[in-house]
Amino acid sequence: MIVSFHPRFKGDVNLRLTPKDGFTKQEAETIAAARAIIVTQYIKAHQYKFCMARCSNIFPNYANRFGFEGKYGNTQLFRMFSAPHPETVCYESVEDFETRHFANQEPLMPFPFVLKGDRGGGGWAVFLVRNRHELIQRLETLADTYLHATRRFISQAFIPHGGSDLRVVVIGKTIKTYWRCQHKPGEFRNNVGRGAVINYNLDSKLTREGINCVQKFSSKTGINLAAFDVLFDKEQPEPKPLFSEINFLFGRKGLGGSAPFHELLYQAVQRWIKEL
């Protein structure tokens, strides 16, 4: 029996996910009897955990999503699986940063470096810090719990990416890639919402290396629906892929829009079911 919580996929039994705390007794029995379960990208951690405890076959595989979302969590996951990523320091809060670096004199990462708030898409709360004055300004923003509720953040070595990064989208066993290229003067963030343009044919050699890196990581983690942002240090003669971020919820513009994405997702689910 296939149970689907996804409105675009018809299972033998179709259920709905709601914001409520749990499932009914009948729903729990149905989940426990399922051979496989299909869920949406918007499933909550407690809902996924409940399903996973009763059925081992769930698409997407989010065993390494919850607890590892956001820039802070991504870093923990990269470290856990020895994935290549820029030098990164994690902080629980601005107070943690100030205690370590201002009170205890722990050396700062060399300027320039990047501060990244834990949550927020489109390059929000991502700052290039070139000096101590800019550092103090950015820490004030990250200390505002109204704007930055999770409080956690990271500092990360700036990678001279030359105004582009590679997005690698994993949809089941299908891989789609495109480059996000920033031509706006003074803007180091390569988000489309920040003016970056999409390029599908920028550098085939680095694209292949990025794909191989993501495939190795996905095979270790089981992640089969996510968009990975990959950086290359263009000042190196042979730049190697570095993970910047994992997006479990991601924009679809580079995939051609929602319709092509849903078709790719449908094909991925059908293949996954056949291989059970």
LOGUNU-564513 format. One record per residue (C-alpha): residue number from 1; chain; x, y, z. Coordinates in nm, 2 decimals, decimal comma. Each point is the difference from the previous one (the first is absolute). Layout:
% residues N
rec nr: NUM kette: A x: X y: Y z: Z
...
END
This chain:
% residues 276
rec nr: 1 kette: A x: 0,00 y: 0,00 z: 0,00
rec nr: 2 kette: A x: 0,13 y: 0,34 z: -0,10
rec nr: 3 kette: A x: -0,11 y: 0,29 z: 0,23
rec nr: 4 kette: A x: 0,03 y: 0,35 z: -0,15
rec nr: 5 kette: A x: 0,00 y: 0,32 z: 0,19
rec nr: 6 kette: A x: 0,08 y: 0,19 z: -0,32
rec nr: 7 kette: A x: -0,29 y: 0,16 z: -0,19
rec nr: 8 kette: A x: 0,16 y: -0,07 z: -0,33
rec nr: 9 kette: A x: 0,06 y: -0,37 z: 0,05
rec nr: 10 kette: A x: -0,29 y: -0,25 z: 0,02
rec nr: 11 kette: A x: 0,07 y: -0,29 z: 0,24
rec nr: 12 kette: A x: -0,21 y: -0,29 z: 0,10
rec nr: 13 kette: A x: -0,09 y: 0,22 z: 0,30
rec nr: 14 kette: A x: 0,02 y: 0,38 z: -0,01
rec nr: 15 kette: A x: 0,03 y: 0,20 z: 0,32
rec nr: 16 kette: A x: 0,06 y: 0,36 z: 0,08
rec nr: 17 kette: A x: 0,26 y: 0,16 z: 0,22
rec nr: 18 kette: A x: -0,13 y: 0,27 z: 0,23
rec nr: 19 kette: A x: 0,18 y: 0,22 z: 0,26
rec nr: 20 kette: A x: -0,16 y: -0,20 z: 0,28
rec nr: 21 kette: A x: 0,23 y: -0,18 z: 0,25
rec nr: 22 kette: A x: -0,07 y: -0,36 z: -0,10
rec nr: 23 kette: A x: -0,19 y: -0,26 z: -0,21
rec nr: 24 kette: A x: -0,33 y: -0,17 z: 0,08
rec nr: 25 kette: A x: 0,00 y: -0,36 z: 0,10
rec nr: 26 kette: A x: -0,13 y: -0,11 z: -0,34
rec nr: 27 kette: A x: 0,27 y: 0,21 z: -0,18
rec nr: 28 kette: A x: 0,27 y: -0,15 z: 0,23
rec nr: 29 kette: A x: -0,12 y: -0,35 z: -0,09
rec nr: 30 kette: A x: 0,00 y: 0,08 z: -0,37
rec nr: 31 kette: A x: 0,35 y: 0,14 z: 0,02
rec nr: 32 kette: A x: 0,13 y: -0,31 z: 0,19
rec nr: 33 kette: A x: -0,15 y: -0,23 z: -0,27
rec nr: 34 kette: A x: 0,15 y: 0,20 z: -0,29
rec nr: 35 kette: A x: 0,26 y: -0,15 z: -0,23
rec nr: 36 kette: A x: 0,11 y: 0,35 z: -0,09
rec nr: 37 kette: A x: -0,09 y: 0,36 z: 0,08
rec nr: 38 kette: A x: 0,02 y: 0,31 z: -0,22
rec nr: 39 kette: A x: 0,02 y: 0,34 z: 0,19
rec nr: 40 kette: A x: 0,03 y: 0,36 z: -0,10
rec nr: 41 kette: A x: 0,30 y: 0,23 z: 0,04
rec nr: 42 kette: A x: -0,20 y: 0,19 z: 0,27
rec nr: 43 kette: A x: -0,04 y: -0,29 z: 0,24
rec nr: 44 kette: A x: 0,08 y: 0,09 z: 0,36
rec nr: 45 kette: A x: 0,28 y: -0,18 z: 0,19
rec nr: 46 kette: A x: -0,24 y: -0,17 z: 0,25
rec nr: 47 kette: A x: -0,22 y: -0,12 z: -0,28
rec nr: 48 kette: A x: 0,30 y: -0,15 z: -0,19
rec nr: 49 kette: A x: 0,14 y: -0,16 z: 0,31
rec nr: 50 kette: A x: -0,34 y: -0,16 z: 0,07
rec nr: 51 kette: A x: -0,02 y: -0,15 z: -0,35
rec nr: 52 kette: A x: 0,36 y: -0,11 z: 0,00
rec nr: 53 kette: A x: -0,05 y: -0,19 z: 0,33
rec nr: 54 kette: A x: -0,27 y: -0,21 z: -0,18
rec nr: 55 kette: A x: 0,12 y: -0,03 z: -0,36
rec nr: 56 kette: A x: 0,36 y: 0,00 z: -0,12
rec nr: 57 kette: A x: -0,09 y: 0,09 z: -0,36
rec nr: 58 kette: A x: -0,07 y: 0,37 z: -0,02
rec nr: 59 kette: A x: 0,05 y: 0,24 z: -0,30
rec nr: 60 kette: A x: 0,16 y: 0,24 z: 0,03
rec nr: 61 kette: A x: 0,27 y: -0,14 z: 0,24
rec nr: 62 kette: A x: 0,02 y: 0,27 z: 0,27
rec nr: 63 kette: A x: 0,20 y: -0,21 z: 0,25
rec nr: 64 kette: A x: 0,27 y: 0,26 z: -0,02
rec nr: 65 kette: A x: -0,22 y: 0,31 z: -0,04
rec nr: 66 kette: A x: -0,16 y: 0,08 z: 0,33
rec nr: 67 kette: A x: 0,26 y: 0,13 z: 0,25
rec nr: 68 kette: A x: 0,23 y: 0,09 z: -0,28
rec nr: 69 kette: A x: -0,20 y: 0,28 z: -0,17
rec nr: 70 kette: A x: 0,14 y: 0,35 z: -0,03
rec nr: 71 kette: A x: 0,36 y: 0,11 z: -0,03
rec nr: 72 kette: A x: 0,09 y: -0,11 z: 0,35
rec nr: 73 kette: A x: -0,16 y: -0,35 z: -0,05
rec nr: 74 kette: A x: 0,14 y: -0,04 z: -0,35
rec nr: 75 kette: A x: 0,35 y: 0,06 z: 0,14
rec nr: 76 kette: A x: -0,05 y: -0,28 z: 0,26
rec nr: 77 kette: A x: -0,11 y: -0,23 z: -0,28
rec nr: 78 kette: A x: 0,29 y: 0,08 z: -0,22
rec nr: 79 kette: A x: 0,24 y: -0,07 z: 0,29
rec nr: 80 kette: A x: -0,18 y: -0,32 z: 0,09
rec nr: 81 kette: A x: 0,05 y: -0,14 z: -0,35
rec nr: 82 kette: A x: 0,34 y: 0,16 z: -0,06
rec nr: 83 kette: A x: -0,14 y: 0,20 z: -0,29
rec nr: 84 kette: A x: 0,22 y: 0,27 z: -0,15
rec nr: 85 kette: A x: -0,11 y: 0,35 z: 0,10
rec nr: 86 kette: A x: 0,16 y: 0,34 z: 0,08
rec nr: 87 kette: A x: 0,17 y: 0,05 z: 0,34
rec nr: 88 kette: A x: -0,30 y: 0,07 z: 0,23
rec nr: 89 kette: A x: -0,05 y: 0,09 z: 0,37
rec nr: 90 kette: A x: -0,34 y: -0,05 z: 0,16
rec nr: 91 kette: A x: -0,15 y: 0,23 z: 0,27
rec nr: 92 kette: A x: -0,31 y: -0,05 z: 0,22
rec nr: 93 kette: A x: -0,06 y: 0,37 z: 0,02
rec nr: 94 kette: A x: 0,17 y: 0,34 z: -0,03
rec nr: 95 kette: A x: 0,07 y: -0,02 z: 0,37
rec nr: 96 kette: A x: 0,19 y: -0,32 z: -0,07
rec nr: 97 kette: A x: 0,20 y: 0,17 z: -0,27
rec nr: 98 kette: A x: 0,08 y: 0,30 z: 0,22
rec nr: 99 kette: A x: 0,11 y: -0,22 z: 0,29
rec nr: 100 kette: A x: 0,23 y: -0,20 z: -0,21
rec nr: 101 kette: A x: 0,16 y: 0,27 z: -0,20
rec nr: 102 kette: A x: -0,04 y: 0,32 z: 0,20
rec nr: 103 kette: A x: 0,02 y: -0,12 z: 0,36
rec nr: 104 kette: A x: 0,22 y: -0,31 z: -0,04
rec nr: 105 kette: A x: 0,20 y: 0,13 z: -0,29
rec nr: 106 kette: A x: -0,05 y: -0,30 z: -0,22
rec nr: 107 kette: A x: 0,14 y: 0,10 z: -0,34
rec nr: 108 kette: A x: -0,24 y: 0,12 z: -0,26
rec nr: 109 kette: A x: -0,02 y: -0,16 z: -0,35
rec nr: 110 kette: A x: 0,22 y: 0,22 z: -0,23
rec nr: 111 kette: A x: -0,18 y: 0,27 z: -0,18
rec nr: 112 kette: A x: -0,18 y: -0,01 z: -0,24
rec nr: 113 kette: A x: -0,24 y: -0,27 z: 0,12
rec nr: 114 kette: A x: -0,37 y: -0,07 z: -0,02
rec nr: 115 kette: A x: -0,26 y: 0,01 z: 0,28
rec nr: 116 kette: A x: -0,31 y: -0,21 z: -0,07
rec nr: 117 kette: A x: -0,31 y: 0,00 z: 0,21
rec nr: 118 kette: A x: -0,14 y: -0,34 z: 0,06
rec nr: 119 kette: A x: -0,33 y: 0,04 z: -0,19
rec nr: 120 kette: A x: -0,13 y: 0,21 z: -0,28
rec nr: 121 kette: A x: 0,01 y: -0,05 z: -0,38
rec nr: 122 kette: A x: 0,10 y: 0,22 z: -0,29
rec nr: 123 kette: A x: 0,33 y: 0,11 z: 0,16
rec nr: 124 kette: A x: -0,18 y: 0,16 z: 0,30
rec nr: 125 kette: A x: 0,23 y: 0,04 z: 0,31
rec nr: 126 kette: A x: 0,31 y: -0,09 z: -0,21
rec nr: 127 kette: A x: 0,27 y: 0,26 z: 0,03
rec nr: 128 kette: A x: 0,35 y: 0,05 z: -0,13
rec nr: 129 kette: A x: 0,20 y: 0,14 z: 0,29
rec nr: 130 kette: A x: 0,32 y: 0,19 z: -0,11
rec nr: 131 kette: A x: 0,10 y: 0,17 z: 0,33
rec nr: 132 kette: A x: -0,09 y: 0,04 z: 0,37
rec nr: 133 kette: A x: -0,24 y: 0,28 z: -0,06
rec nr: 134 kette: A x: -0,21 y: -0,21 z: -0,24
rec nr: 135 kette: A x: 0,02 y: -0,29 z: 0,25
rec nr: 136 kette: A x: -0,15 y: 0,21 z: 0,28
rec nr: 137 kette: A x: -0,28 y: 0,12 z: -0,24
rec nr: 138 kette: A x: -0,09 y: -0,36 z: -0,11
rec nr: 139 kette: A x: 0,01 y: -0,14 z: 0,35
rec nr: 140 kette: A x: -0,26 y: 0,26 z: 0,10
rec nr: 141 kette: A x: -0,23 y: -0,13 z: -0,28
rec nr: 142 kette: A x: 0,05 y: -0,36 z: 0,11
rec nr: 143 kette: A x: -0,07 y: 0,09 z: 0,36
rec nr: 144 kette: A x: -0,34 y: 0,13 z: -0,09
rec nr: 145 kette: A x: -0,22 y: -0,30 z: 0,10
rec nr: 146 kette: A x: -0,30 y: 0,15 z: -0,19
rec nr: 147 kette: A x: 0,19 y: -0,02 z: -0,33
rec nr: 148 kette: A x: 0,21 y: -0,30 z: 0,09
rec nr: 149 kette: A x: -0,20 y: -0,22 z: 0,23
rec nr: 150 kette: A x: 0,22 y: -0,31 z: 0,01
rec nr: 151 kette: A x: 0,30 y: 0,20 z: 0,13
rec nr: 152 kette: A x: 0,25 y: -0,26 z: -0,14
rec nr: 153 kette: A x: 0,23 y: 0,10 z: -0,28
rec nr: 154 kette: A x: 0,33 y: -0,08 z: -0,16
rec nr: 155 kette: A x: 0,31 y: 0,17 z: -0,12
rec nr: 156 kette: A x: 0,16 y: -0,14 z: -0,31
rec nr: 157 kette: A x: 0,31 y: 0,07 z: -0,20
rec nr: 158 kette: A x: -0,07 y: 0,20 z: -0,31
rec nr: 159 kette: A x: 0,04 y: -0,20 z: -0,32
rec nr: 160 kette: A x: 0,11 y: 0,21 z: -0,30
rec nr: 161 kette: A x: -0,27 y: -0,16 z: -0,22
rec nr: 162 kette: A x: 0,03 y: 0,25 z: -0,29
rec nr: 163 kette: A x: -0,37 y: 0,09 z: 0,02
rec nr: 164 kette: A x: -0,15 y: -0,34 z: -0,06
rec nr: 165 kette: A x: -0,09 y: -0,32 z: 0,18
rec nr: 166 kette: A x: -0,14 y: -0,33 z: -0,11
rec nr: 167 kette: A x: -0,34 y: -0,13 z: 0,11
rec nr: 168 kette: A x: -0,04 y: -0,37 z: -0,01
rec nr: 169 kette: A x: -0,36 y: -0,12 z: 0,04
rec nr: 170 kette: A x: -0,06 y: -0,36 z: 0,10
rec nr: 171 kette: A x: -0,35 y: -0,14 z: -0,08
rec nr: 172 kette: A x: 0,01 y: -0,38 z: 0,07
rec nr: 173 kette: A x: 0,28 y: -0,13 z: -0,22
rec nr: 174 kette: A x: -0,03 y: 0,29 z: -0,24
rec nr: 175 kette: A x: 0,25 y: 0,29 z: 0,01
rec nr: 176 kette: A x: -0,06 y: 0,34 z: -0,14
rec nr: 177 kette: A x: 0,26 y: 0,28 z: 0,00
rec nr: 178 kette: A x: 0,03 y: 0,37 z: -0,08
rec nr: 179 kette: A x: 0,23 y: 0,29 z: 0,09
rec nr: 180 kette: A x: -0,11 y: 0,31 z: 0,18
rec nr: 181 kette: A x: 0,21 y: 0,29 z: -0,14
rec nr: 182 kette: A x: 0,01 y: 0,34 z: 0,17
rec nr: 183 kette: A x: 0,09 y: 0,30 z: -0,22
rec nr: 184 kette: A x: -0,12 y: 0,27 z: 0,24
rec nr: 185 kette: A x: 0,30 y: 0,21 z: 0,12
rec nr: 186 kette: A x: 0,08 y: -0,04 z: 0,37
rec nr: 187 kette: A x: -0,24 y: -0,29 z: 0,05
rec nr: 188 kette: A x: 0,17 y: -0,32 z: 0,11
rec nr: 189 kette: A x: -0,32 y: -0,21 z: 0,06
rec nr: 190 kette: A x: -0,10 y: -0,21 z: -0,30
rec nr: 191 kette: A x: -0,37 y: -0,03 z: 0,08
rec nr: 192 kette: A x: -0,24 y: 0,06 z: -0,29
rec nr: 193 kette: A x: -0,19 y: 0,23 z: 0,23
rec nr: 194 kette: A x: 0,31 y: 0,21 z: 0,03
rec nr: 195 kette: A x: 0,03 y: 0,05 z: -0,38
rec nr: 196 kette: A x: 0,19 y: -0,32 z: -0,10
rec nr: 197 kette: A x: -0,08 y: -0,15 z: -0,33
rec nr: 198 kette: A x: -0,03 y: -0,37 z: -0,09
rec nr: 199 kette: A x: 0,26 y: -0,16 z: -0,23
rec nr: 200 kette: A x: -0,03 y: -0,37 z: -0,10
rec nr: 201 kette: A x: 0,33 y: -0,02 z: -0,19
rec nr: 202 kette: A x: 0,26 y: 0,19 z: 0,20
rec nr: 203 kette: A x: 0,28 y: -0,26 z: 0,08
rec nr: 204 kette: A x: -0,06 y: -0,37 z: -0,09
rec nr: 205 kette: A x: 0,31 y: -0,12 z: 0,18
rec nr: 206 kette: A x: -0,09 y: 0,17 z: 0,33
rec nr: 207 kette: A x: -0,36 y: -0,11 z: -0,04
rec nr: 208 kette: A x: 0,10 y: -0,36 z: -0,03
rec nr: 209 kette: A x: 0,22 y: 0,03 z: 0,31
rec nr: 210 kette: A x: -0,29 y: 0,17 z: 0,19
rec nr: 211 kette: A x: -0,24 y: -0,28 z: -0,10
rec nr: 212 kette: A x: 0,25 y: -0,27 z: 0,11
rec nr: 213 kette: A x: 0,04 y: 0,17 z: 0,34
rec nr: 214 kette: A x: -0,37 y: 0,03 z: 0,05
rec nr: 215 kette: A x: -0,07 y: -0,36 z: -0,11
rec nr: 216 kette: A x: 0,26 y: -0,13 z: 0,25
rec nr: 217 kette: A x: -0,16 y: 0,20 z: 0,28
rec nr: 218 kette: A x: -0,35 y: -0,11 z: -0,09
rec nr: 219 kette: A x: 0,10 y: -0,36 z: -0,01
rec nr: 220 kette: A x: 0,14 y: 0,03 z: 0,36
rec nr: 221 kette: A x: -0,29 y: 0,20 z: 0,14
rec nr: 222 kette: A x: -0,29 y: -0,14 z: -0,20
rec nr: 223 kette: A x: -0,12 y: 0,35 z: -0,09
rec nr: 224 kette: A x: -0,20 y: -0,04 z: -0,32
rec nr: 225 kette: A x: -0,19 y: 0,33 z: -0,03
rec nr: 226 kette: A x: 0,20 y: 0,32 z: 0,05
rec nr: 227 kette: A x: 0,19 y: 0,28 z: -0,17
rec nr: 228 kette: A x: 0,37 y: 0,03 z: 0,08
rec nr: 229 kette: A x: 0,19 y: 0,33 z: -0,04
rec nr: 230 kette: A x: 0,37 y: -0,08 z: -0,10
rec nr: 231 kette: A x: 0,28 y: 0,25 z: 0,00
rec nr: 232 kette: A x: 0,34 y: 0,00 z: -0,18
rec nr: 233 kette: A x: 0,30 y: 0,21 z: 0,09
rec nr: 234 kette: A x: 0,08 y: 0,16 z: -0,34
rec nr: 235 kette: A x: 0,34 y: 0,12 z: 0,13
rec nr: 236 kette: A x: 0,12 y: -0,36 z: 0,01
rec nr: 237 kette: A x: 0,14 y: -0,16 z: -0,31
rec nr: 238 kette: A x: -0,21 y: -0,32 z: 0,05
rec nr: 239 kette: A x: -0,30 y: 0,11 z: 0,21
rec nr: 240 kette: A x: -0,18 y: -0,27 z: 0,19
rec nr: 241 kette: A x: -0,37 y: 0,00 z: 0,09
rec nr: 242 kette: A x: -0,09 y: 0,13 z: 0,35
rec nr: 243 kette: A x: -0,35 y: -0,04 z: 0,14
rec nr: 244 kette: A x: -0,16 y: 0,34 z: 0,10
rec nr: 245 kette: A x: -0,35 y: -0,10 z: 0,09
rec nr: 246 kette: A x: -0,27 y: -0,26 z: -0,03
rec nr: 247 kette: A x: -0,36 y: 0,11 z: -0,08
rec nr: 248 kette: A x: -0,27 y: -0,24 z: 0,07
rec nr: 249 kette: A x: -0,25 y: 0,26 z: -0,11
rec nr: 250 kette: A x: 0,12 y: 0,17 z: -0,32
rec nr: 251 kette: A x: -0,10 y: 0,22 z: -0,29
rec nr: 252 kette: A x: -0,09 y: -0,16 z: -0,33
rec nr: 253 kette: A x: 0,09 y: 0,27 z: -0,25
rec nr: 254 kette: A x: 0,32 y: -0,17 z: -0,10
rec nr: 255 kette: A x: -0,19 y: -0,32 z: -0,06
rec nr: 256 kette: A x: -0,24 y: 0,18 z: -0,24
rec nr: 257 kette: A x: -0,27 y: 0,06 z: 0,25
rec nr: 258 kette: A x: -0,25 y: -0,20 z: 0,21
rec nr: 259 kette: A x: -0,14 y: -0,21 z: -0,28
rec nr: 260 kette: A x: 0,34 y: -0,15 z: -0,11
rec nr: 261 kette: A x: 0,09 y: -0,05 z: 0,37
rec nr: 262 kette: A x: -0,32 y: -0,19 z: 0,07
rec nr: 263 kette: A x: 0,06 y: -0,22 z: -0,31
rec nr: 264 kette: A x: 0,35 y: -0,08 z: 0,12
rec nr: 265 kette: A x: -0,13 y: -0,07 z: 0,35
rec nr: 266 kette: A x: -0,27 y: -0,23 z: -0,14
rec nr: 267 kette: A x: 0,25 y: -0,20 z: -0,20
rec nr: 268 kette: A x: 0,23 y: -0,03 z: 0,30
rec nr: 269 kette: A x: -0,28 y: -0,13 z: 0,22
rec nr: 270 kette: A x: -0,11 y: -0,25 z: -0,26
rec nr: 271 kette: A x: 0,36 y: -0,13 z: -0,04
rec nr: 272 kette: A x: 0,04 y: -0,02 z: 0,38
rec nr: 273 kette: A x: -0,31 y: -0,20 z: 0,04
rec nr: 274 kette: A x: 0,10 y: -0,25 z: -0,27
rec nr: 275 kette: A x: 0,34 y: -0,05 z: 0,17
rec nr: 276 kette: A x: -0,15 y: -0,08 z: 0,34
END
